[in-house]
Amino acid sequence: MTHRVVDRRKFRLIASLSAVAVVAAGTATVALAAKDGDPAPASAFVRIEQVGKNVVNPKVQQGGTSGVFTVDCGTNEKGKFSADNPVAQPGLPHGAQHVHDFVGNLSISAESTDESLEDSETTCKNGDKSSYFWPVVRINPKANVNSSGSSPDKVKEAGTPHVTCPSVKDRLPAVPQQASGEVDRNLELLDKQLKEANDRVARNENPGDPNFVNNAILGPLRSKRVATLDRMAIAIGRSAPKPNLTSLVDCELFFGGHGGNGQAPRKFSGQPGGSEGHGEHGDHGQAPRKFAGQPGGSGGDATPTVKCPSVRGALGAVPDQAIAEVDRNLALLDKQIAEANQRIVTTKGQGGPNFVNNAILGPLKDKRVATIDRMAIAIGRNAQKPQGLESLAPCKLSTDNAGGNNGGGDAGLAVPAGPNLELVGNVGKIVRPAQAKIEYRGNATSKVTAMPKFLKMVVGDAKPTSRGPANARATWTCSGFEDRLSDKYVICPNGSKVMRVHDFAGCWDGKNADSANHRDHVAFADKKTGACPKGFKAIPQLRISISYDIARDVQEKGQYQLDAFPEENHNPFSDHNDFANVNSDQTMAQIVKCVNEGRRCG
């Protein structure tokens, strides 16, 4: 009886989400529910010849810039695929609930820090360590694409809805003794706020309001978290460097905790493991499970990441005299994990079934033992020395238990499984891009200024069904038809490639590298004039154009589709792209000079 009540509540919420799509999703508005095995509905696809010319390129005015700096970062030949979104869901492994292609930075994961990104190697030929990533495209012979998004059957399959937030406790720097009481109180408050939000989801109050989730749950939760995180940062900043916790504010409604419908979450062919921030310890002497891409694995392109027990969460209050040394060693732990993640990518296919344990996880454990010991000694000089921290040294590979604690949720998001890295609703063979063109472009009305290092940006919206179309972008086109973009999948003429074109914001507030919603610190230039809004300055405008060789009959049958959140059901209007700027100051200066001089470089 209880299960029936939960299902009815869930479907009322799903109906509310679907209503948003019907009301607000632009041209992609028809809600269809195709059965598994049926071809995609015709409304999800459009022949490119039927799309009118709609791309406006503002005329470059006197004082404007027309240069283009091109970066070659490849097409993910290293096979770095992940359901992490380090920009929009930092600290939340598998938070995207769909798989991304990654190019550029080789070590990036949900738990990366700015410092660890800077230490990474890259696939970019010019040494650019930035990270560029987007949802994969798949070929699914049993395509079931819904042009407006939400399909109740697909969402039900994905599991019970719940709100999940980035972990806070395990992203904090060393907490001074004077601040520990206030920090602990606010961590408890974060837990309370999250519980209240999930209680509201479970009760599903006001189910007829299509804006219920965002206006009644996520919006108020965001406001509360902004204030709570600010109090924590201020408390720490009174006697230590004030941390910037902005990126940890935003929470999301997810479907499918613990794999959906109470079942154990699916794992890709990787070792089970703990997660930095979740207090789980590594295996002790157990034989490692194989993962795809290693000899004896399932033969796919899976690239697991390293997950280590939280050290930050186990330190407690740190005496003032030890703050600097503890922070240095916490940063070193992050870098060690990033180095291990990078090695997993660069050594893929090497060695035998124990290669990762012997060549990566073993040496990582040894480094962590020494680093953790230095922190314990530093604390012990002026306070009681922490005991038992050595048990936090062993690490594992990514696990399905991806939730966080103390403001991070503990839902456990499903892990991509099998040789095709499939998730609930996101199945089929991944298509490798034929080309991924990365360009930094000028501004029609003014010179551009350098992007700040570690600037984070997202373009498009992964959830236009539940959040509305305000941030969604039409991205689909065909080679030779780049003067028109569609919010539907395209069918291209023979000899023309399917393309996705993502134009990022080209204006910056001049202050912040990120914002609570990962958008407010940047802005789009005026579509007609190209001018930045008042208070914003022009930066090199990033454009990423991705091309695919997809057979014409696959296009005609509607069998290619975008990985997406469950409630989007492969909605083409949910296309998006993320970026973290890790260009060196020297490279960014070259980009600015090239663009401002009106040249084509790269």
C-alpha positions as CSV (number, residue, x, y, z in Angstrom):
1,M,0.0,0.0,0.0
2,T,2.8,2.4,0.8
3,H,4.5,1.8,-2.5
4,R,1.3,2.7,-4.3
5,V,1.1,6.0,-2.4
6,V,4.7,6.8,-3.3
7,D,4.1,6.1,-7.0
8,R,1.0,8.3,-7.1
9,R,3.0,11.2,-5.6
10,K,5.9,10.6,-8.0
11,F,3.6,10.7,-11.0
12,R,2.0,13.9,-9.8
13,L,5.5,15.4,-9.8
14,I,6.3,13.9,-13.2
15,A,3.1,15.4,-14.6
16,S,4.1,18.8,-13.2
17,L,7.5,18.5,-14.9
18,S,5.9,17.5,-18.2
19,A,3.6,20.5,-18.0
20,V,6.6,22.8,-18.0
21,A,7.8,21.2,-21.3
22,V,4.5,21.6,-23.0
23,V,4.1,25.2,-21.9
24,A,7.7,26.4,-22.3
25,A,10.0,24.4,-24.5
26,G,9.8,26.5,-27.6
27,T,9.4,24.6,-30.8
28,A,10.1,21.3,-29.1
29,T,6.7,21.1,-27.3
30,V,4.8,18.0,-28.3
31,A,4.8,15.4,-25.5
32,L,4.9,11.9,-27.0
33,A,5.4,8.6,-25.3
34,A,6.9,6.1,-27.8
35,K,7.1,2.5,-26.7
36,D,10.5,0.8,-26.4
37,G,11.5,-0.5,-29.8
38,D,9.6,2.1,-31.7
39,P,11.5,4.6,-33.9
40,A,11.8,8.1,-32.6
41,P,8.7,10.3,-33.2
42,A,8.9,12.5,-36.2
43,S,8.5,15.6,-34.1
44,A,11.9,15.0,-32.5
45,F,13.7,15.4,-35.9
46,V,13.7,17.9,-38.7
47,R,15.3,18.0,-42.1
48,I,17.8,20.8,-42.0
49,E,16.5,22.3,-45.3
50,Q,13.2,23.0,-43.4
51,V,15.0,25.1,-40.8
52,G,15.1,28.8,-41.7
53,K,18.3,30.8,-41.5
54,N,18.4,32.1,-38.0
55,V,22.0,32.6,-37.0
56,V,22.7,36.4,-36.7
57,N,26.3,37.5,-36.7
58,P,26.5,41.1,-35.6
59,K,28.5,43.4,-37.9
60,V,32.0,44.2,-36.4
61,Q,32.0,47.8,-35.6
62,Q,34.9,50.2,-35.2
63,G,36.7,49.2,-32.1
64,G,35.3,45.7,-32.4
65,T,37.4,42.5,-32.9
66,S,37.1,39.7,-35.4
67,G,40.0,37.4,-34.7
68,V,39.7,33.7,-34.0
69,F,42.1,31.5,-32.0
70,T,41.6,27.8,-32.6
71,V,42.6,25.0,-30.2
72,D,43.0,21.4,-31.2
73,C,42.2,19.1,-28.2
74,G,41.2,16.1,-30.3
75,T,38.0,14.1,-30.2
76,N,38.4,12.2,-26.9
77,E,40.8,9.6,-28.4
78,K,41.9,8.9,-24.8
79,G,38.4,7.6,-24.1
80,K,37.7,9.8,-21.1
81,F,34.0,9.3,-20.5
82,S,32.3,10.1,-17.2
83,A,28.9,10.9,-15.7
84,D,30.6,13.6,-13.5
85,N,29.9,17.3,-14.1
86,P,32.7,19.1,-12.3
87,V,31.2,22.5,-13.3
88,A,27.5,22.2,-12.5
89,Q,27.7,19.4,-9.9
90,P,31.1,19.8,-8.2
91,G,31.8,17.2,-5.5
92,L,29.0,14.9,-6.7
93,P,30.3,11.9,-8.5
94,H,28.0,10.7,-11.4
95,G,25.9,13.8,-10.8
96,A,25.0,14.3,-14.4
97,Q,23.2,10.9,-14.7
98,H,24.4,10.8,-18.3
99,V,27.8,10.4,-19.9
100,H,30.0,13.2,-21.1
101,D,32.8,13.3,-23.6
102,F,35.9,15.0,-22.1
103,V,38.7,16.7,-24.0
104,G,41.6,18.7,-22.7
105,N,42.3,18.2,-19.0
106,L,43.1,14.5,-18.3
107,S,42.7,14.5,-14.5
108,I,39.3,16.3,-14.1
109,S,36.6,14.6,-12.0
110,A,33.7,15.8,-9.9
111,E,36.2,16.3,-7.0
112,S,38.9,18.2,-8.8
113,T,40.2,21.4,-7.4
114,D,41.6,24.4,-9.3
115,E,45.1,23.4,-8.1
116,S,44.7,19.8,-9.2
117,L,43.5,20.9,-12.6
118,E,46.5,23.1,-13.1
119,D,48.8,20.2,-12.4
120,S,47.2,18.0,-15.0
121,E,48.3,16.9,-18.5
122,T,46.1,17.6,-21.4
123,T,45.0,16.4,-24.8
124,C,45.2,19.9,-26.3
125,K,48.2,20.3,-28.7
126,N,49.0,23.8,-27.4
127,G,49.2,22.7,-23.8
128,D,45.8,24.2,-22.8
129,K,44.8,22.4,-19.6
130,S,41.2,23.6,-19.8
131,S,38.4,21.1,-19.6
132,Y,35.8,21.0,-22.3
133,F,32.9,18.4,-22.0
134,W,29.5,17.7,-23.4
135,P,26.9,14.8,-23.4
136,V,27.7,11.9,-25.7
137,V,25.6,11.0,-28.7
138,R,24.5,7.4,-29.1
139,I,23.1,5.1,-31.8
140,N,20.1,3.2,-30.4
141,P,18.4,0.8,-32.8
142,K,15.4,1.0,-30.4
143,A,15.4,4.7,-30.2
144,N,12.7,6.3,-28.1
145,V,13.3,10.0,-28.3
146,N,10.6,12.4,-27.0
147,S,10.9,15.8,-28.5
148,S,9.6,17.6,-25.4
149,G,11.4,15.6,-22.8
150,S,9.7,14.0,-19.9
151,S,8.3,10.5,-20.3
152,P,6.6,9.1,-17.1
153,D,7.7,5.5,-18.0
154,K,11.3,6.6,-18.3
155,V,11.3,8.7,-15.1
156,K,9.6,5.9,-13.2
157,E,12.3,3.5,-14.4
158,A,14.9,5.9,-13.2
159,G,13.6,5.8,-9.6
160,T,12.3,8.0,-6.8
161,P,13.0,11.7,-7.1
162,H,15.2,13.3,-4.5
163,V,17.2,16.5,-4.0
164,T,20.9,16.1,-3.8
165,C,23.5,18.8,-3.1
166,P,27.3,19.0,-3.4
167,S,29.2,17.9,-0.3
168,V,30.3,20.8,1.8
169,K,32.1,19.2,4.8
170,D,34.5,17.4,2.5
171,R,35.3,20.4,0.4
172,L,36.3,22.7,3.3
173,P,39.8,23.8,4.1
174,A,41.3,23.3,7.5
175,V,38.8,24.6,10.1
176,P,40.3,26.7,12.8
177,Q,39.5,25.9,16.4
178,Q,37.7,29.2,16.9
179,A,35.4,28.5,14.0
180,S,34.7,24.8,14.5
181,G,31.6,25.2,16.6
182,E,29.9,27.6,14.2
183,V,31.0,25.5,11.2
184,D,29.6,22.3,12.8
185,R,26.3,24.1,13.5
186,N,26.0,25.2,10.0
187,L,26.8,21.8,8.6
188,E,24.0,20.4,10.7
189,L,21.8,23.2,9.3
190,L,22.7,22.2,5.7
191,D,21.5,18.6,6.5
192,K,18.3,20.0,8.0
193,Q,17.7,22.1,4.9
194,L,18.2,19.2,2.6
195,K,15.9,17.0,4.6
196,E,13.2,19.6,4.5
197,A,13.5,19.9,0.8
198,N,13.2,16.1,0.3
199,D,10.3,16.0,2.7
200,R,8.6,18.5,0.4
201,V,9.3,16.4,-2.7
202,A,7.9,13.4,-0.9
203,R,4.7,15.3,0.1
204,N,4.6,16.8,-3.4
205,E,2.7,19.9,-2.2
206,N,0.9,22.0,-4.8
207,P,1.3,19.4,-7.6
208,G,-0.6,21.4,-10.2
209,D,2.0,24.2,-10.3
210,P,4.4,23.5,-13.2
211,N,7.1,25.6,-11.5
212,F,6.7,23.7,-8.2
213,V,10.2,22.1,-8.1
214,N,12.2,25.2,-8.9
215,N,10.1,27.9,-7.2
216,A,8.9,26.0,-4.1
217,I,11.9,23.7,-3.4
218,L,15.2,24.4,-5.2
219,G,14.9,28.2,-5.2
220,P,14.3,28.5,-1.4
221,L,16.9,25.8,-0.7
222,R,19.5,27.7,-2.8
223,S,18.8,30.9,-0.9
224,K,19.2,29.1,2.5
225,R,22.4,27.5,1.4
226,V,23.9,30.8,0.2
227,A,23.4,32.3,3.7
228,T,24.6,29.2,5.5
229,L,27.7,28.8,3.4
230,D,28.5,32.5,3.8
231,R,28.3,32.2,7.6
232,M,30.7,29.2,7.4
233,A,33.2,31.1,5.1
234,I,33.1,34.2,7.4
235,A,33.7,32.1,10.5
236,I,36.7,30.4,8.9
237,G,38.0,33.7,7.5
238,R,38.2,35.3,10.9
239,S,41.4,33.3,11.7
240,A,42.4,31.7,8.4
241,P,42.0,32.4,4.6
242,K,38.4,32.8,3.8
243,P,37.2,29.9,1.5
244,N,35.1,30.5,-1.6
245,L,32.2,28.1,-1.3
246,T,30.1,29.6,-4.2
247,S,30.3,26.5,-6.4
248,L,28.7,24.3,-3.7
249,V,25.4,26.3,-3.5
250,D,23.3,24.8,-6.2
251,C,21.3,21.6,-5.7
252,E,19.3,19.5,-8.2
253,L,16.4,17.2,-8.3
254,F,17.6,13.7,-9.3
255,F,15.7,10.6,-10.2
256,G,17.0,7.1,-9.3
257,G,18.9,7.0,-6.0
258,H,20.4,3.6,-5.4
259,G,19.9,2.6,-9.0
260,G,16.1,3.2,-9.1
261,N,13.1,1.4,-7.6
262,G,15.1,0.3,-4.6
263,Q,17.5,-1.9,-6.6
264,A,21.2,-1.9,-6.2
265,P,22.7,0.6,-8.5
266,R,24.4,-0.7,-11.6
267,K,28.2,-0.5,-11.8
268,F,30.4,-0.3,-14.8
269,S,33.1,-2.9,-15.0
270,G,35.2,-1.2,-12.3
271,Q,36.4,-1.9,-8.8
272,P,33.9,-1.1,-6.1
273,G,35.4,1.6,-3.9
274,G,35.1,4.4,-1.4
275,S,34.7,8.0,-2.3
276,E,36.7,11.0,-1.1
277,G,34.2,12.7,1.2
278,H,32.1,9.6,2.1
279,G,34.2,8.1,4.8
280,E,34.6,4.7,3.1
281,H,37.8,2.8,3.3
282,G,39.6,0.9,0.6
283,D,39.6,-2.9,0.2
284,H,42.2,-4.6,2.3
285,G,43.7,-7.4,0.3
286,Q,40.7,-8.1,-1.9
287,A,41.3,-9.1,-5.5
288,P,40.5,-6.1,-7.8
289,R,37.6,-6.3,-10.2
290,K,38.4,-5.6,-13.8
291,F,37.2,-2.5,-15.6
292,A,36.5,-1.9,-19.2
293,G,39.7,-1.0,-21.1
294,Q,42.0,-3.1,-19.0
295,P,43.0,-6.6,-20.2
296,G,40.3,-9.0,-19.0
297,G,37.8,-6.2,-18.7
298,S,34.6,-5.9,-20.7
299,G,36.4,-4.2,-23.6
300,G,34.8,-0.8,-23.6
301,D,36.1,2.7,-23.1
302,A,35.3,3.1,-19.5
303,T,37.6,5.3,-17.5
304,P,37.0,5.0,-13.7
305,T,38.2,7.6,-11.3
306,V,39.9,7.3,-7.9
307,K,37.8,7.6,-4.8
308,C,39.4,8.1,-1.5
309,P,38.1,8.3,2.1
310,S,37.6,11.9,3.4
311,V,40.5,13.3,5.3
312,R,39.0,16.8,5.7
313,G,36.0,15.4,7.4
314,A,38.1,13.5,9.9
315,L,40.5,16.2,11.1
316,G,38.2,18.2,13.3
317,A,39.3,21.6,14.6
318,V,42.8,22.6,13.6
319,P,45.0,24.9,15.8
320,D,45.9,28.2,14.2
321,Q,49.6,27.3,14.2
322,A,48.9,24.3,11.9
323,I,46.4,25.8,9.5
324,A,48.8,26.6,6.7
325,E,50.6,23.2,6.8
326,V,47.3,21.3,7.0
327,D,45.9,23.3,4.0
328,R,49.1,22.6,2.0
329,N,48.8,18.9,2.6
330,L,45.1,18.8,1.9
331,A,45.8,20.4,-1.4
332,L,48.6,17.8,-2.0
333,L,46.1,15.0,-1.3
334,D,43.8,16.5,-4.1
335,K,46.8,16.6,-6.5
336,Q,47.8,13.0,-5.7
337,I,44.2,11.9,-6.6
338,A,44.3,13.9,-9.7
339,E,47.6,12.4,-10.7
340,A,46.2,8.9,-10.2
341,N,43.1,9.8,-12.3
342,Q,45.4,11.0,-15.1
343,R,47.5,7.8,-15.0
344,I,44.3,5.7,-15.3
345,V,43.6,7.6,-18.6
346,T,47.1,7.6,-20.0
347,T,47.9,3.9,-19.1
348,K,44.6,2.5,-20.3
349,G,45.1,-1.0,-21.7
350,Q,48.6,-1.5,-20.1
351,G,49.6,-4.3,-17.8
352,G,47.5,-7.1,-16.4
353,P,44.3,-7.3,-14.2
354,N,46.3,-6.0,-11.2
355,F,47.9,-3.1,-13.0
356,V,45.8,-0.4,-11.5
357,N,46.2,-1.8,-7.9
358,N,50.0,-2.2,-8.2
359,A,50.9,0.7,-10.4
360,I,48.4,3.4,-9.4
361,L,46.4,2.7,-6.2
362,G,49.4,1.2,-4.3
363,P,51.7,4.1,-4.8
364,L,48.9,6.5,-4.1
365,K,48.3,4.9,-0.8
366,D,52.0,5.3,0.1
367,K,51.9,9.0,-0.7
368,R,48.7,9.5,1.3
369,V,50.2,7.8,4.3
370,A,53.1,10.2,4.4
371,T,50.9,13.3,3.7
372,I,48.3,12.4,6.3
373,D,51.0,11.7,8.8
374,R,52.5,15.2,8.2
375,M,49.1,16.7,9.0
376,A,48.6,14.7,12.2
377,I,52.1,15.7,13.4
378,A,51.4,19.4,12.6
379,I,48.1,19.3,14.6
380,G,49.8,17.4,17.4
381,R,52.3,20.1,18.1
382,N,49.6,22.4,19.6
383,A,46.7,20.1,20.2
384,Q,45.9,16.5,20.7
385,K,47.3,14.5,17.8
386,P,44.5,12.9,15.7
387,Q,44.5,9.1,15.9
388,G,43.7,6.5,13.3
389,L,44.0,8.7,10.2
390,E,46.2,6.2,8.5
391,S,43.1,4.1,7.9
392,L,42.0,6.8,5.4
393,A,45.0,6.2,3.1
394,P,43.8,3.3,0.9
395,C,41.7,4.4,-2.1
396,K,39.6,2.5,-4.7
397,L,38.0,3.2,-8.0
398,S,34.7,4.8,-8.6
399,T,31.7,3.4,-6.9
400,D,27.9,3.7,-7.2
401,N,27.5,5.1,-3.7
402,A,28.2,8.7,-4.9
403,G,26.2,10.8,-2.4
404,G,27.9,13.1,0.1
405,N,27.2,13.9,3.7
406,N,26.8,17.1,5.6
407,G,25.0,19.0,2.9
408,G,25.9,16.6,0.1
409,G,23.0,14.2,0.3
410,D,23.5,10.4,0.4
411,A,21.4,9.2,-2.5
412,G,23.9,7.1,-4.4
413,L,23.7,7.9,-8.1
414,A,23.9,5.1,-10.6
415,V,27.3,4.5,-12.4
416,P,27.6,3.9,-16.2
417,A,27.7,0.2,-16.8
418,G,29.1,-2.2,-19.4
419,P,31.1,-1.7,-22.6
420,N,28.8,1.1,-23.8
421,L,28.7,2.9,-20.4
422,E,24.9,2.7,-20.2
423,L,22.7,4.3,-17.6
424,V,18.9,4.0,-17.1
425,G,17.4,5.5,-20.3
426,N,20.8,6.2,-21.9
427,V,21.7,3.2,-23.9
428,G,23.3,2.3,-27.2
429,K,26.8,2.7,-28.8
430,I,28.5,6.0,-28.2
431,V,29.5,7.9,-31.4
432,R,33.0,9.3,-31.4
433,P,33.0,12.9,-32.9
434,A,34.5,13.2,-36.3
435,Q,35.8,16.6,-35.2
436,A,35.6,18.8,-32.1
437,K,36.5,22.4,-33.1
438,I,37.3,24.7,-30.2
439,E,37.5,28.5,-31.1
440,Y,38.0,31.7,-29.1
441,R,36.3,34.5,-30.9
442,G,36.1,38.3,-30.8
443,N,33.4,40.8,-29.9
444,A,31.6,43.0,-32.4
445,T,31.8,46.2,-30.4
446,S,35.0,46.1,-28.3
447,K,38.3,44.6,-27.6
448,V,38.3,41.5,-25.4
449,T,40.0,41.1,-22.1
450,A,41.5,37.9,-20.6
451,M,39.3,35.3,-19.0
452,P,40.2,34.8,-15.4
453,K,42.0,31.6,-14.7
454,F,39.6,28.9,-13.4
455,L,36.5,30.6,-14.9
456,K,33.7,28.1,-15.1
457,M,30.9,28.3,-17.6
458,V,28.0,26.3,-18.9
459,V,25.9,26.9,-22.0
460,G,22.5,25.4,-22.6
461,D,20.4,23.7,-20.0
462,A,20.4,20.0,-19.2
463,K,16.9,20.3,-17.8
464,P,14.6,22.5,-19.9
465,T,11.7,20.3,-19.1
466,S,11.7,21.0,-15.4
467,R,13.5,24.4,-15.4
468,G,11.9,25.9,-18.5
469,P,13.6,27.1,-21.7
470,A,15.2,30.4,-20.5
471,N,18.8,29.0,-20.6
472,A,18.3,26.3,-23.3
473,R,19.9,26.8,-26.7
474,A,19.2,25.5,-30.1
475,T,22.5,23.7,-31.1
476,W,21.7,21.2,-33.9
477,T,22.7,21.7,-37.5
478,C,24.5,20.1,-40.5
479,S,27.8,20.9,-42.1
480,G,27.2,23.4,-44.8
481,F,24.2,24.8,-43.1
482,E,25.8,26.5,-40.1
483,D,23.6,29.6,-40.7
484,R,20.7,27.8,-39.1
485,L,20.4,26.0,-35.7
486,S,17.5,23.8,-34.6
487,D,16.3,22.7,-31.2
488,K,15.4,19.4,-32.8
489,Y,17.7,16.6,-34.0
490,V,18.6,17.2,-37.7
491,I,18.4,15.0,-40.8
492,C,21.2,16.1,-43.1
493,P,21.7,15.7,-46.9
494,N,24.1,13.1,-48.2
495,G,27.7,14.1,-47.6
496,S,26.8,16.5,-44.8
497,K,27.7,15.8,-41.1
498,V,25.4,16.1,-38.1
499,M,26.7,19.0,-36.0
500,R,26.2,20.6,-32.6
501,V,27.3,24.2,-32.2
502,H,27.7,25.6,-28.6
503,D,28.3,29.3,-28.2
504,F,29.3,30.2,-24.7
505,A,28.7,33.6,-23.0
506,G,31.2,36.2,-24.2
507,C,30.8,38.7,-21.4
508,W,32.2,38.6,-17.8
509,D,31.3,40.5,-14.7
510,G,35.0,41.3,-14.1
511,K,35.0,39.8,-10.6
512,N,33.9,36.2,-10.2
513,A,35.1,33.0,-11.7
514,D,31.9,31.2,-10.8
515,S,28.5,31.9,-9.3
516,A,25.9,30.1,-7.3
517,N,24.0,28.9,-10.4
518,H,27.2,28.8,-12.5
519,R,25.7,31.4,-14.9
520,D,25.3,34.9,-13.2
521,H,29.0,35.8,-13.4
522,V,28.9,35.7,-17.2
523,A,26.4,37.0,-19.8
524,F,25.6,36.7,-23.5
525,A,26.2,39.7,-25.8
526,D,23.3,41.3,-27.4
527,K,22.2,39.2,-30.3
528,K,21.8,42.1,-32.8
529,T,24.7,44.4,-31.8
530,G,27.1,42.1,-30.0
531,A,27.5,44.5,-27.1
532,C,28.0,43.2,-23.6
533,P,25.4,44.2,-20.9
534,K,26.3,47.1,-18.7
535,G,28.7,46.1,-16.0
536,F,30.2,43.3,-18.1
537,K,33.3,43.2,-20.2
538,A,34.0,41.3,-23.4
539,I,36.1,38.1,-23.1
540,P,37.2,35.7,-25.9
541,Q,33.9,34.1,-26.8
542,L,34.2,30.3,-26.7
543,R,32.5,28.3,-29.5
544,I,32.7,24.5,-29.7
545,S,31.5,22.8,-32.9
546,I,31.2,19.0,-32.8
547,S,30.7,17.0,-36.0
548,Y,29.5,13.4,-36.4
549,D,29.5,10.9,-39.2
550,I,26.1,9.4,-38.7
551,A,24.7,7.1,-41.5
552,R,21.8,8.7,-43.4
553,D,19.5,5.7,-42.6
554,V,20.2,6.1,-38.9
555,Q,19.1,9.8,-39.2
556,E,16.0,8.9,-41.2
557,K,15.0,6.3,-38.7
558,G,15.5,8.6,-35.7
559,Q,18.1,6.3,-34.1
560,Y,20.6,8.8,-32.9
561,Q,20.0,10.5,-29.6
562,L,21.6,12.6,-26.9
563,D,22.4,11.4,-23.4
564,A,20.2,13.2,-21.0
565,F,18.8,13.3,-17.5
566,P,15.9,10.8,-17.1
567,E,13.1,13.3,-17.1
568,E,14.4,14.8,-20.4
569,N,14.2,11.4,-22.3
570,H,16.8,12.5,-24.8
571,N,15.2,15.9,-25.5
572,P,17.4,17.5,-28.2
573,F,16.7,20.9,-26.5
574,S,18.5,19.7,-23.4
575,D,21.9,19.9,-25.2
576,H,24.6,21.7,-23.2
577,N,28.4,22.1,-22.9
578,D,30.7,22.9,-20.0
579,F,34.0,24.6,-19.7
580,A,36.7,25.2,-17.0
581,N,39.4,27.6,-18.0
582,V,42.9,26.3,-17.1
583,N,44.8,28.2,-19.8
584,S,48.0,29.6,-18.6
585,D,48.3,33.3,-18.3
586,Q,50.7,33.2,-21.2
587,T,48.4,31.3,-23.5
588,M,45.4,33.5,-22.5
589,A,47.5,36.5,-23.4
590,Q,48.2,35.0,-26.8
591,I,44.5,34.3,-27.3
592,V,43.6,37.9,-26.4
593,K,46.3,39.4,-28.7
594,C,45.3,37.2,-31.7
595,V,41.6,38.0,-31.3
596,N,42.1,41.7,-30.8
597,E,44.4,42.0,-33.8
598,G,41.8,40.4,-36.0
599,R,44.0,37.4,-36.9
600,R,43.3,33.7,-37.3
601,C,45.6,31.7,-35.0
602,G,46.1,28.3,-33.5
